Amino acid sequence: MKKIIIITLTTILPSFGLVSCHRSEQKAPTPNTKIYSLYSIKQQALPTTLRLPAQLNPYETVNIYPKVNGYIKDMYVDMGSKVKQGQVLMLMEAPEVEQNSVGAHETYLKAQATYNESKDKYSRLLKAAETSGAVSPNDLQAAQSKMQADSAWGNSEKANWMSMQSMKDYLTVRAPFDGTITQRNIHPGALVTMGNKDAKPMLELQQTTKLRLQVNVQETYATQLGANQTISFTAEGLPGKTFTGIISRQANSLDEKFRSETIEIDVLNTDSLLMPGMYVEVLLPLKGHENALLVPQSAVVTSTERKYVIKANDNKASLVDVQTGNENNGMVEVFGRIAPGDSIISIADDNIKQNQVIR
């Protein structure tokens, strides 16, 4: 509801002396009148759509480095290759790994044979000990200790052999998940070494049939979003197309520097139209705040020091500090020491001062 109020300013014109002998005359005060409209505050949530920039990322991504030192023997994929989980990507060869594995296996077999021999000896002594006085208790104890020691040695050598086998298995590089090879930095015959921090990865694998869209939402708006909410977005590289996704994860924590919460949206990309790294504009539907007060945007005065509305209070202007929320169609949510039904100037400016008389 709008009302009309009048703020009257009286301007006194200065008198000027006349050159003649006639008496000087003073002009009467001339009122300078300006009319303002009043707006009656309403309590109402203001739904709106927030537009934010974001970037598409692969749902899963991994840089594949060598786990053993060796040479590239065969390559089965190249940049752009589609691969399945467990698929062989390349074969490496490392003669020393093969030799170490064979040597570890031989040592394990020797340890196992020694254990079997000491076990048989202990079993015979234990059976002979059933006859009183046939076997010395010390000999029986020594045979048992020897058997246990040989068992421990055999287990140790088996673990060492299995470790060597694992190193040998690393010579066959497999895909950890379904995806697309997006980088290839090696060729057959190349020497690769593990633990080289300056080296490029042998391959980069990304899952592109499903993408992650990460958006940083300001603190003011973060509480208006919920899990499983559907959002839409557009990509600059694909004009005229609108895509959708579902809010799948929320950080539930604000970044201390930017005062924003990170949300992740899962995007299906089975047709491969979208690519990781694309910049997009996300349209987030905001439901508004239930306790918000609704006023025209023109009623809010913003200065370098404060943000306020001008309330009409007992024929005087009262400047009330407010915080703002959602904005839409010329209206804005405000929060402050005002209440529904209060009257404020609908088109305000900083020329109106505190306690200025409103007639």
N, C-alpha and C positions, 0 to 999 in steps of 0.2 A: 504494500500500500504506500502510495506517495503523498506527501503533503508539500505545501509551499510555505517557505518562511522568507522573511525579508531582513537583511542585515543593512542597517542604515548608517552611513558614514557622513558626517557633517564637515564640509570644507569651508573654511573661513577665508574669503578673498581679501588680500591686503588692500588698505586704502592708499590712495595716491594723492599727494598735495597738488593743488592747482596753482598755476603761475599767476592767475588773476587774483583780485582782492576778495573774490567770493569765498564763502566758508567751504571747507572740505566736507564731502559727504561719504558715508560708509555704506557699502552695499549690504543687503540682507543676506544671511547665510543661505547657501544653496545646497539642498540635500542631494547626495550622490548615492543612489540606491542600486543594490544588486540582489537579484532574486536567486535563491537556492532551492533545490528540491530535496525533500526528505524521503528516506527509505526505511520502512519498518522491517527490522531484522527477523529472519525466519530460521528455525532449526531444521536442517535438512542435509542429508548426505548428497554429495555431488559426484556422480559417476563421470569418469572421463577416460580418455585413452592416452597413455604416456608413450612417447616415441623415444627410443634410445638406440644408440649405435652398439653393435656387437660383432663378434667374429665367430665363424663356424670352425670347430676343431674336430679332428677324427675321434670317434668314440674310444678307440684304443690305438696307441701308436708305440712302436718300439724300434730302437736302433740296434742292429744285430752286429755284435763284435765277436772276434774269435775268443774261445775259451782255452785254446792251446796254441802253441806256436806251430806253424806249418805252412805248406804251400797249397794254393788253390788248384785242385785237380780238374774238377768239372763244374760248370755253371748251368743250371737248368731254368733260371728265370732271368728276366731283364726288367728295366723300368716299365711300369704299366702292366706287368703280369698279374693276373688274378690267381690267388693261391688259396688252398684249403688248409685247415689246421692239420698238422702232422705231415704235410707234403714236404718232400726233400727239395731244398733250395739249391744246395751245392755240396760237393764232396771235397774234403781236404785230405792231404797226405802228410804224415810226419813219421819217418822211419824210426826215430828214437822212441816215440810213443808206442809203436808196434813192438819194438824190442823190449822196452820196459814191461809191457804187458805179458809178453812171453816169459821173460825172466821171472816176473812175479808169480806166474802160474806154476812154473817149475819149482820155485821155492815152496809154494803152498803144497804141491804134491809131495815134496820131500818131508815137510813138516807133518803132513797127514800120515805118511807111511811110518814115521817115527812114533807118532801117537798110537797108531794101530799096534805097533810092536810092543810098546810099553803097556798098552791096555791088555794085550794077550798075556804078557808076563804076569801082570798083577792078577788076572783072572785065574791063572794056573796056581799061583802062590796062594790065593784065597781059597781055592778048592783043596789044595794040599793041607792048608791050615786046619781043615776040619778034623784031621788026624792029630791028636794031641802030641806036641813035641816035634812034629815033622818040619815046621817052619818057624824060624825065629821071629818074634814080634817086630824086632827092628828091621829085618829084611822085608817083612810085609808092609811096614810103614814106609820104608824107603821106596818100594815099588809103587805104592799108592801116590806118593809125592811126585815121583818121576812121571807117572801117568798124567797127573793133573798139570804139571808144568808143560808136558808135551802137548796137552790139549789147548792150553792157553797160547802156546806158540803157534799151533795150527790155526787157531781162530784169528790170531794177529796177521798171519800170512794170508789167510783167506780175505780179510778186510783189505789188505794191501793190494791183493790181486783184483778185487772188485773195484777198488779205486782206480787202478790202472785200466780196467775195462771201461769205467765211466769216462776216463780221459780219451780212450779210443772211440767211444760213442760220440764224443764232441766233434770228431772229424766229419760226421754227417750232420749238416745243419738243416733243421726242419722249421716249418712255420709254426709259431706258437698259437696263432688264431687265423681265422679267415680274413683275407684282406687283399690289399693291392700293394705291390712293390712300387714305392715312390722315389727311391734312390738306389743306384747301383754304383759303387765306387771301386770295384776290383774286377780283375779279369783272370782267366786261367794262367797259372804259372806265377802269380804274384805271391810274395812272402808276406804273411801276416803274423803279427805278434800280439799276445794278450797284454793288457795293462798299459798300453800306450795311450795316454790321455790326449795327445795331440793328433792322433790318427783319426781319420774319418771312419764312420761305421761302414762295414762291408755292404750292408743293405739297410734300407729303412722300410718298415712294413706298417701300413695304416689300414684300419678298418673304416671303409668309406660308405658302406651300405647303411650305416647308422652313424649319425653325427651328434656332437655335443655343441649346444649353443650357450655360451656363457655371457651373462648380462650382469652388470653392476648397477644395482637399484639404490637410489638415494634413500637415506633413513626415513624421510617423510613419507615415502610411498611403499617401503618394503613391507610394512605390516598389512597392507591391503591385498597382498598376493598370497595364494595358498597352493599346496601341493596338488598335483593332477589337474591344475587349471590349464585350459587350452589357450594358446596365444597364436598370433600370426606374425609373419615377417615378410619383408621383401628384400630382394637382392639387386644391387645396382647392375650386375652383369646379366640379369635375366628380367628386363623390364616387362611390365604387364602381367607378371606372375606373382601370386601370393601363396606362401607356404604356411603350414601350421605345425605345431609341436605341443608337447605337454611338459609342464614344469615337473621335473622328476626329483630334483634335489635343491635344497636351500642350505646355505652355510649356517643360518641361525646365529650369526655373529657379524658385527660390523667392522669393516676395515677402519682402523684408528686414524689413518691419514686422510682418507677420502669420505669417511662416514657413510659407507655404502655396504650393502649386502650382496654377495655373489649368488646368483641362482643359475641352475643348469637346466636346459631344456633338451630332451631327447628328440631328435628329428630323423624320421625314416627317409632313406635316400636310395631306395631300391632301383629307381630309374636313372640314378647317377647324374642328375641335372646339377646338383650342388657339389661344390668342392671344398675340402678343408682349406682354411685360410681366407675364404670369402668374407668380405665385410657386408653386413646386412643392417637393416633398420627394423627393430622389433617394436611391435605394437602391443603394449601391455594394458589390458582392460582393468581399470581401478574401480572398485566399488564405492569408494568414498568413506568418510568417517561418520558414524551414526550421531555423534555428539557435536557435529560441526554446525556453525552458524553461517548462513548464506547471505552474502552481500554483493553488490556490483563491484567489479574490479576498479571502476573509477572512484569508488568510495575509499579506497586504501591509498594512503599517502606514504610514499617510501622516500626516505632521505638516507644520507650516509650514516646516520646515527640510530635511526629507529624506523619502525613501520607502525602506522596507526590509522584509526578511523576517527572522525569527528562526530561526537554524540551531542544531540540537542538535550541539554539538561537544565531545566528551570530557566529557560530563555538565555542560557549561556552555552558557549561552545566548550566542550570537554574533550580533550585529546586522549584517546584510549589506545594504549599499545596492544598490538595483536600479532599473532603468528598466522601465516597463511598455509593453506593446504592445496587441494585440487583446484584447477581452473578449467572452466568450460563455458562456451557461449557467453562470454562477457561477465560471468559470475565467478566468485571465488569463495572457498571455505575459509573462515577465520576462527581463531580461538583467542579468547582474552576475557577481560572483566566487563563483558557485555552479556545481555540476555535476550531471548526472543521477545519481540515486541518493542525493543528500544528503537528510537528514531535516530538515524545518522544522516549526514549530508551525503547524497548519492554521487555528486560530482564535487570532490573535495580537492583542495590544494593547500600548500603550505603558507599561504597568505593569511589564512584564518588562524588566529592565535588563541591560546588557552584563556578561558573566561571572557572571551569577547562577547558582548551583548548581542543576543539574537532577538529581534522584535518582530 
